[in-house]
Amino acid sequence: MERFYLIANQTKDRNFAVTRKVVKYLEEHGKQCFLSPQIRSCPEAEGSFPEHGREKEEGFHYTDPSQIPENIDCAIVLGGDGTLLQAARDVVDRQIPLLGINLGTLGYLADIDSSSIFPALDHLLAGEYELQRRMMLTGSIYRGSRKIAEDIALNDIVLSRRGGLRVVQFNNYVNGEFLNSYRADGIIIATPTGSTGYSLSAGGPVVSPEGAMLLMTPLAPHTLNTRSIIFPEHDVIIVELGPARDGGEEQGMAFFDGDTGIQMVTGDRIEIKKSRKDTWLVKVSKISFLETLRRKMANNI
């Protein structure tokens, strides 16, 4: 790998101090580094980085993917799992492999911590890494016959109420066949990667992130025998927002990776299926998914 693009979360990397060290280390090893606009525009970091052209960032989490230079071998993302999730959605059309450096608590996606950055970079530069494919979800929201919104998610798509505390009716269909109706706070449709996120906290199963399937987990359902349901990767799930308890119009939301939120009303439906796009993660750490899982469980994180 010769050309790197750096994305960083300033909340986790104050004044981009760690990012500056990574850039210096890579450039000392003869590599090219290109920087997201948030890094270059940081007042405290002014003069610390070379300019590589102007970038437009409106409508994106960190950077406009169309402004990332061509032939980037790897995007290095400094922050945490949330930062990596947002970056993955931004660059998915470019199919750039992502290397996550975790500057927060123990993560599942960004598994290189701040104490092992430079040994990890040494492995990367020596070609001692593997690329892991992670499936994503596409969610298309329809109002009648009209598609009103569409987005993608690496972790999960969550359907929930909008407004005050109340249960909501969700009517669920799989491959066009009625499955069931939940009266619940919400429903999580997760990927294997997302099985260790919100879905896990709602009682969903843990699935190896390299698997390919869809997990449906209700949030606080008003029944005593509801469990998560796992579907094959090629199934198509449709969730329709039912009426309010008084028969009137219900108000709901669809959230993509806990970030983008789209409003829904009674009769709206969201079609969720495996995306044709995948995220590619660079793994140089020798820590396995099972070891990370053990650490999480031991620390009750």
BELWONOR-V981636 format. One record per residue. N is the residue number from 1. SS is DSSP state (H for helix, E for strand, C for the rest). OMEGA is omega in radians with two decimals (999 if undefined). D_FIRST is the distance of its C-alpha to the first C-alpha in Angstrom with 2 decimals. Layout:
n = <N | N>
ss = <SS | SS>
omega = <OMEGA | OMEGA>
d_first = <D_FIRST | D_FIRST>
This chain:
n = <1 | 2 | 3 | 4 | 5 | 6 | 7 | 8 | 9 | 10 | 11 | 12 | 13 | 14 | 15 | 16 | 17 | 18 | 19 | 20 | 21 | 22 | 23 | 24 | 25 | 26 | 27 | 28 | 29 | 30 | 31 | 32 | 33 | 34 | 35 | 36 | 37 | 38 | 39 | 40 | 41 | 42 | 43 | 44 | 45 | 46 | 47 | 48 | 49 | 50 | 51 | 52 | 53 | 54 | 55 | 56 | 57 | 58 | 59 | 60 | 61 | 62 | 63 | 64 | 65 | 66 | 67 | 68 | 69 | 70 | 71 | 72 | 73 | 74 | 75 | 76 | 77 | 78 | 79 | 80 | 81 | 82 | 83 | 84 | 85 | 86 | 87 | 88 | 89 | 90 | 91 | 92 | 93 | 94 | 95 | 96 | 97 | 98 | 99 | 100 | 101 | 102 | 103 | 104 | 105 | 106 | 107 | 108 | 109 | 110 | 111 | 112 | 113 | 114 | 115 | 116 | 117 | 118 | 119 | 120 | 121 | 122 | 123 | 124 | 125 | 126 | 127 | 128 | 129 | 130 | 131 | 132 | 133 | 134 | 135 | 136 | 137 | 138 | 139 | 140 | 141 | 142 | 143 | 144 | 145 | 146 | 147 | 148 | 149 | 150 | 151 | 152 | 153 | 154 | 155 | 156 | 157 | 158 | 159 | 160 | 161 | 162 | 163 | 164 | 165 | 166 | 167 | 168 | 169 | 170 | 171 | 172 | 173 | 174 | 175 | 176 | 177 | 178 | 179 | 180 | 181 | 182 | 183 | 184 | 185 | 186 | 187 | 188 | 189 | 190 | 191 | 192 | 193 | 194 | 195 | 196 | 197 | 198 | 199 | 200 | 201 | 202 | 203 | 204 | 205 | 206 | 207 | 208 | 209 | 210 | 211 | 212 | 213 | 214 | 215 | 216 | 217 | 218 | 219 | 220 | 221 | 222 | 223 | 224 | 225 | 226 | 227 | 228 | 229 | 230 | 231 | 232 | 233 | 234 | 235 | 236 | 237 | 238 | 239 | 240 | 241 | 242 | 243 | 244 | 245 | 246 | 247 | 248 | 249 | 250 | 251 | 252 | 253 | 254 | 255 | 256 | 257 | 258 | 259 | 260 | 261 | 262 | 263 | 264 | 265 | 266 | 267 | 268 | 269 | 270 | 271 | 272 | 273 | 274 | 275 | 276 | 277 | 278 | 279 | 280 | 281 | 282 | 283 | 284 | 285 | 286 | 287 | 288 | 289 | 290 | 291 | 292 | 293 | 294 | 295 | 296 | 297 | 298 | 299 | 300 | 301>
ss = <C | C | E | E | E | E | E | E | C | C | C | C | C | H | H | H | H | H | H | H | H | H | H | H | H | H | H | H | C | C | C | E | E | E | E | C | H | H | H | H | C | C | H | H | H | C | C | C | C | C | C | C | C | C | C | C | C | C | C | C | C | C | C | C | H | H | H | C | C | C | C | C | C | E | E | E | E | E | E | C | H | H | H | H | H | H | H | H | H | H | H | H | H | H | C | C | C | E | E | E | E | E | C | C | C | C | C | C | C | C | C | E | E | H | H | H | H | H | H | H | H | H | H | H | H | C | C | C | C | E | E | E | E | E | E | E | E | E | E | E | E | E | E | C | C | E | E | E | E | E | E | E | E | C | C | E | E | E | E | E | E | C | C | C | C | C | C | E | E | E | E | E | E | E | C | C | E | E | E | E | E | E | E | E | C | E | E | E | E | E | C | C | H | H | H | H | C | H | H | H | H | C | C | C | C | C | C | C | C | C | C | C | E | E | E | E | E | E | E | C | C | C | C | C | C | C | C | C | E | E | E | E | C | C | C | C | E | E | E | E | E | C | C | C | C | C | C | C | C | C | E | E | E | E | E | E | C | C | C | E | E | E | E | E | E | C | C | C | E | E | E | E | E | E | E | E | E | E | E | E | E | E | E | C | C | C | C | C | H | H | H | H | H | H | H | H | H | H | H | C | C>
omega = <-3.05 | -3.03 | -3.05 | 3.03 | -3.06 | 3.09 | -3.07 | 3.08 | -3.06 | 3.08 | -3.14 | -3.11 | -3.03 | -3.11 | 3.11 | -3.12 | 3.14 | 3.13 | 3.13 | 3.13 | 3.13 | 3.12 | -3.13 | -3.11 | -3.13 | -3.12 | 3.07 | 3.10 | 3.02 | -3.12 | 3.10 | 3.13 | 3.08 | -2.90 | 3.07 | -3.05 | 3.14 | -3.14 | -3.06 | -3.08 | 3.14 | -3.11 | -3.11 | -3.11 | -3.08 | 3.14 | -3.10 | -3.04 | 3.03 | 3.07 | 3.09 | -3.14 | -3.11 | -3.14 | 3.09 | -3.05 | -3.14 | 3.12 | 3.14 | -3.11 | -3.09 | -3.10 | 3.07 | -3.09 | 3.14 | -3.14 | 3.06 | -3.13 | 3.10 | 3.03 | 3.01 | -3.10 | -3.05 | 2.98 | 3.11 | -3.04 | -3.12 | 3.14 | 3.11 | -3.12 | 3.14 | 3.11 | -3.12 | 3.10 | -3.12 | 3.13 | -3.14 | -3.14 | 3.14 | -2.97 | -3.03 | 3.14 | 3.13 | 3.13 | 3.11 | 3.08 | -3.09 | 3.02 | -3.09 | 3.04 | -3.02 | 3.11 | 3.13 | 3.10 | -3.11 | -3.09 | 3.07 | -3.08 | 3.13 | -2.96 | 3.01 | -3.12 | -3.01 | -3.12 | -3.07 | -3.07 | -3.01 | 2.98 | 3.12 | 3.10 | 3.09 | 3.10 | -3.13 | -3.10 | 3.11 | -3.13 | -3.11 | -3.11 | 3.02 | 3.08 | 3.13 | 3.09 | 3.09 | 3.13 | 3.09 | 3.09 | 2.95 | 3.09 | 3.14 | -3.09 | -3.10 | 2.98 | -2.95 | 3.13 | -3.04 | 3.04 | -3.09 | -3.13 | 3.06 | 3.10 | -3.14 | 3.13 | 3.05 | -3.12 | -3.01 | 2.95 | -3.06 | 3.04 | -3.10 | 3.09 | 2.99 | -3.12 | -3.01 | -3.11 | 3.08 | 3.04 | -3.07 | 3.09 | 3.08 | 3.10 | -2.96 | -3.13 | 3.09 | -3.11 | 3.09 | -3.12 | -3.14 | 3.12 | -3.11 | 3.01 | 3.06 | 2.83 | -2.96 | 3.03 | -3.13 | 3.10 | 3.07 | 2.96 | -2.99 | 2.95 | 3.00 | 3.08 | -3.12 | -3.11 | 3.13 | 3.14 | -3.09 | -3.13 | 3.13 | -3.12 | 3.12 | 3.10 | 3.14 | -3.12 | 3.01 | -3.10 | 3.08 | -3.04 | 3.12 | 3.07 | 3.11 | -3.13 | 3.11 | -3.12 | 3.07 | -3.13 | 3.10 | 3.09 | 3.11 | -3.14 | 3.14 | 3.06 | -3.05 | -3.01 | -3.12 | 3.10 | 3.06 | 3.08 | -3.14 | -3.10 | 3.07 | -3.02 | -3.07 | 3.08 | 3.10 | -3.13 | 3.05 | 3.07 | 3.14 | 3.12 | -3.10 | -3.14 | 3.05 | -3.08 | 3.11 | -3.14 | -3.13 | -3.09 | 3.08 | 3.09 | -3.13 | 3.14 | 2.96 | -3.12 | 3.14 | -3.10 | 3.10 | -3.03 | -3.13 | 3.12 | -3.13 | -3.09 | 3.09 | 3.07 | -3.13 | 3.14 | 3.06 | 3.12 | 3.11 | 3.10 | -3.06 | 3.12 | 3.08 | 3.13 | 3.02 | -3.14 | 3.08 | 2.96 | 3.10 | 3.11 | 3.08 | 3.14 | 3.06 | 3.14 | 3.08 | 3.14 | -3.11 | 3.05 | -3.12 | 3.12 | 3.08 | 3.12 | 3.10 | 3.14 | 3.13 | -3.10 | -3.13 | -3.12 | -3.12 | -3.12 | 999>
d_first = <0.00 | 3.78 | 6.21 | 7.80 | 11.34 | 13.73 | 16.86 | 19.53 | 23.07 | 25.38 | 27.96 | 25.77 | 24.10 | 27.11 | 26.51 | 22.77 | 23.20 | 20.43 | 18.05 | 18.99 | 18.21 | 14.67 | 14.15 | 15.91 | 14.00 | 10.53 | 12.35 | 14.20 | 11.19 | 10.62 | 8.06 | 9.60 | 11.16 | 13.48 | 16.26 | 18.63 | 22.22 | 23.63 | 21.71 | 22.67 | 26.21 | 26.99 | 29.97 | 29.27 | 25.78 | 27.12 | 26.06 | 23.26 | 20.49 | 20.01 | 21.01 | 18.81 | 21.68 | 23.99 | 23.30 | 25.92 | 25.86 | 29.22 | 29.21 | 25.84 | 25.05 | 22.41 | 21.37 | 22.20 | 19.41 | 20.72 | 19.88 | 16.15 | 14.61 | 13.57 | 10.23 | 8.64 | 5.64 | 7.30 | 10.70 | 11.85 | 15.58 | 18.02 | 21.52 | 22.75 | 23.19 | 25.04 | 22.37 | 19.80 | 22.45 | 23.07 | 19.49 | 19.12 | 22.22 | 21.10 | 17.86 | 19.01 | 19.91 | 16.45 | 15.09 | 11.98 | 10.90 | 12.36 | 12.08 | 15.62 | 17.01 | 20.74 | 23.03 | 26.13 | 27.98 | 26.65 | 24.60 | 23.77 | 20.67 | 19.10 | 19.66 | 17.94 | 20.82 | 21.22 | 22.19 | 19.04 | 16.29 | 15.25 | 15.57 | 13.41 | 10.62 | 11.27 | 10.94 | 7.62 | 6.30 | 8.66 | 7.59 | 10.81 | 10.79 | 12.51 | 12.73 | 16.25 | 18.22 | 20.83 | 23.81 | 25.15 | 28.71 | 30.30 | 33.60 | 36.06 | 39.23 | 42.42 | 45.73 | 48.15 | 46.56 | 44.31 | 40.69 | 40.46 | 36.90 | 33.69 | 30.54 | 27.87 | 27.16 | 24.71 | 27.29 | 30.74 | 33.36 | 36.47 | 39.91 | 42.41 | 45.53 | 45.72 | 48.26 | 50.55 | 50.53 | 51.67 | 50.74 | 49.55 | 50.13 | 47.15 | 47.95 | 45.32 | 44.85 | 42.59 | 42.25 | 45.29 | 47.47 | 48.85 | 47.58 | 49.19 | 49.83 | 48.72 | 50.51 | 47.93 | 46.06 | 43.10 | 40.84 | 37.20 | 35.22 | 32.02 | 29.03 | 28.24 | 25.57 | 28.44 | 30.89 | 30.20 | 30.86 | 34.07 | 35.14 | 35.30 | 37.46 | 39.77 | 40.30 | 37.81 | 36.28 | 32.92 | 30.79 | 27.62 | 24.82 | 23.49 | 26.91 | 28.09 | 31.43 | 33.27 | 35.22 | 38.33 | 39.74 | 42.75 | 43.06 | 46.42 | 48.27 | 52.05 | 52.64 | 52.64 | 51.07 | 47.92 | 44.67 | 41.15 | 40.73 | 37.66 | 37.18 | 35.15 | 32.01 | 33.81 | 36.80 | 37.55 | 39.07 | 41.35 | 42.73 | 45.72 | 47.07 | 50.74 | 53.69 | 54.65 | 57.26 | 60.01 | 58.96 | 57.56 | 54.09 | 51.30 | 48.38 | 44.93 | 41.24 | 38.04 | 35.01 | 31.40 | 29.27 | 31.99 | 31.13 | 32.38 | 36.10 | 38.27 | 42.05 | 44.04 | 47.79 | 50.11 | 49.45 | 45.83 | 43.50 | 39.79 | 38.21 | 35.23 | 33.11 | 29.69 | 27.40 | 25.93 | 22.68 | 20.50 | 18.12 | 14.92 | 14.25 | 11.51 | 13.71 | 13.19 | 16.81 | 19.43 | 21.96 | 23.21 | 24.65 | 28.08 | 27.69 | 26.65 | 29.64 | 31.92 | 30.99 | 31.66 | 34.96 | 36.00 | 35.54 | 37.04 | 34.20>
